[in-house]
C-alpha cells in the first residue's frame, strides 16, 4: 500500500498530466494508486531486472505507466514531480548529495520532490539508511526550497513518529 502521506498529497495535486518519476520504485504501490486517481504520465524506475519484469507485467494494460530498468544516477528525462518512498534510504549516505543533484537535474523549473524519509537510525550495515532532518536539510537546501520537512502526521502505524514528510521545490537556475 502507498503511504498515507503520499496519497493525501497526491489527492490534492490537480495536474493529472504532470510527468511523475518514482525512482527505486520496488512494488510501485504509488503508481497503482496514481493510475486509480487518473494520473496519465508516470515513469517507474528500478535497477533490479526482476522487479522491472514484474512491474511491466503488472502495468501491461496501463499505457500511462512507463517502466524502465535503469540506474537513477544515469537516467535522462524531465519531470514535474518526483515521489520519494524508500529509495533515498536504500542508497549509501555518501550518495545523498549526488541524489539531490540528480533529482534537481531531472526536475523542470519549479518541479518538486514529495514523499517520506526515515526519521530514525538503523543498525549497520544497512540498507536501509536512516537519518534526521538535521542531516537531510544540508543535502537538499542548496538545490531545493524546503517547503516541508516535518514529522509525518499520517504515517502507517508501525512508522508513527519515525518518518518525515518532505515537499521540496527545485530552486530556479542561477544566471
C-alpha positions in Angstrom: 0.0 0.0 0.0 1.2 3.5 -0.7 2.0 5.6 2.4 -1.0 7.7 3.5 1.2 10.9 3.3 1.8 10.4 -0.4 -1.9 9.5 -1.0 -3.0 12.7 0.8 -0.6 14.9 -1.1 -1.5 13.4 -4.5 -5.2 13.7 -3.9 -4.8 17.5 -3.8 -2.3 17.6 -6.8 -4.6 18.7 -9.6 -2.3 18.3 -12.7 -3.2 14.8 -13.8 -0.9 15.1 -16.8 2.2 16.1 -14.8 5.3 14.0 -15.6 5.9 11.9 -12.5 9.0 9.9 -11.7 9.1 7.2 -9.0 12.8 6.1 -8.7 13.7 2.8 -6.9 10.0 2.0 -7.2 10.1 -1.5 -5.9 6.5 -2.8 -5.8 5.2 0.6 -7.2 2.2 0.8 -4.9 2.2 4.5 -5.5 1.8 4.0 -9.3 -1.2 1.8 -8.9 -2.7 4.5 -6.7 -1.9 7.2 -9.2 -3.5 5.3 -12.0 -6.7 4.9 -10.0 -6.6 8.7 -9.3 -6.4 9.5 -13.0 -2.7 10.4 -13.5 -1.6 9.9 -17.0 2.2 10.2 -17.2 4.0 8.0 -14.6 7.6 6.7 -15.0 8.8 3.9 -12.8 12.5 3.4 -12.4 14.2 0.4 -10.8 17.7 -1.1 -11.3 16.5 -4.7 -10.5 15.6 -6.5 -13.7 13.3 -9.0 -11.9 11.4 -6.1 -10.2 11.1 -4.4 -13.6 9.8 -7.6 -15.3 7.1 -8.0 -12.6 6.1 -4.3 -12.9 5.9 -4.5 -16.7 3.5 -7.4 -16.4 1.6 -5.6 -13.6 1.1 -2.4 -15.6 0.9 -4.0 -19.1 -2.7 -2.7 -19.5 -1.8 0.8 -18.3 -0.2 2.9 -21.1 0.1 5.8 -18.7 2.8 3.9 -16.8 6.3 3.5 -18.3 8.6 1.0 -16.5 12.3 1.4 -17.0 15.2 -0.8 -15.8 17.8 1.9 -15.3 20.2 3.4 -12.7 18.7 6.6 -11.3 22.1 8.3 -11.5 22.3 7.6 -15.2 18.7 8.3 -16.1 17.7 11.1 -18.5 14.4 12.9 -18.6 12.4 15.8 -17.4 9.7 15.6 -14.7 7.3 17.8 -12.8 7.3 15.7 -9.7 9.4 13.0 -8.1 7.9 10.8 -5.5 10.2 9.6 -2.8 9.3 6.4 -1.0 12.2 4.2 0.3 14.7 4.9 -2.5 16.6 7.6 -0.6 17.0 5.2 2.4 18.4 2.5 0.1 21.3 4.4 -1.3 24.5 4.9 0.6 24.6 8.0 2.7 27.6 9.2 0.8 25.5 9.2 -2.4 22.9 11.6 -0.9 24.4 14.8 -2.4 24.5 13.1 -5.8 20.9 12.1 -5.4 19.9 15.7 -4.7 21.9 16.9 -7.7 20.4 14.3 -10.0 16.9 15.0 -8.8 17.4 18.7 -9.5 18.7 17.8 -13.0 15.7 15.6 -13.7 13.1 18.1 -12.5 11.8 21.0 -14.5 11.8 24.5 -13.1 9.6 24.5 -10.0 9.5 20.8 -10.1 9.3 19.1 -6.7 10.1 16.0 -4.7 7.4 14.9 -2.3 7.4 11.8 -0.1 8.8 10.4 3.1 12.2 9.9 4.6 13.0 8.0 7.8 13.4 10.0 11.0 15.4 7.3 12.8 18.7 5.4 12.5 19.2 1.8 11.7 21.8 -0.7 12.8 24.7 -1.0 10.4 25.4 -2.2 7.8 22.2 -1.1 6.1 20.2 -0.6 3.9 18.0 0.9 5.0 19.9 4.0 6.0 18.1 6.5 8.1 18.8 9.9 9.5 17.1 13.0 10.6 16.1 16.4 9.2 19.3 17.9 10.6 21.2 15.6 8.2 18.7 15.9 5.3 18.5 19.7 5.1 22.1 20.3 4.2 21.7 17.7 1.4 18.8 19.5 -0.2 18.9 23.2 0.7 21.4 24.3 -2.0 19.2 22.9 -4.8 15.7 23.0 -3.3 13.4 25.3 -1.3 12.3 23.2 1.6 8.6 23.8 1.8 8.0 21.0 4.3 10.4 18.7 6.1 8.5 17.8 9.3 7.3 14.8 11.2 4.8 12.9 9.2 1.4 13.2 10.8 -0.2 10.3 8.9 2.3 7.5 8.8 1.3 3.9 8.8 1.0 2.5 12.4 4.5 0.9 12.5 6.2 4.1 11.4 4.4 6.7 13.5 7.0 9.2 14.8 9.7 7.6 12.6 9.1 9.4 9.3 9.5 12.9 7.9 7.3 14.2 5.1 9.1 16.2 2.5 7.9 18.8 -0.1 10.9 20.2 -1.8 10.7 22.7 -4.7 13.6 23.0 -7.2 15.3 26.3 -6.9 15.5 28.4 -10.1 18.7 28.0 -12.1 21.3 30.6 -11.2 22.0 33.0 -14.1 
